[in-house]
């Protein structure tokens, strides 16, 4: 099945989805973020086929989200590490966690908690304005054409 390409659309959401919009990609990024960096670790955790994982990892490497780092010469083996782009995409994943914890966690509650390094408290991501530091939610902004608009 041919994958729909969104990268040429004049939309930052579409361009982001072009890189990580396939459902396995955010889960692969999550695994690498939490320290599962080797192919077999990721495959076993996600119960994903070797073929699908190989294709997704290659896509993420080719798009600059991940890079490989050798960890064994005999036999030759490498692990996957987040690039700067990949680390920033993990910020997006934390926003997804916040939504999932609020709306889909179920009776048992969130499966994972996140402790903030700076204060040591369990917290969730809260979007703030990069200019004033105030809360910034979809209802708090106007959408205006930018310099890259068509």
Secondary structure, 3 states (H helix, E strand, C coil): CCCCCCCCCCCHHHHHHHHHCCHHHHHHHHHHHCCCCEHHHHHHHHCCCHHHHHHHHHHHHHCCCEEEEEEECCCCEEEEEECHHHHHHHHHHHHHHHHHHHHCCCCCCCCCCCECCCCCCECCCCCECCCCCCECCHHHCCCCCCCCCC
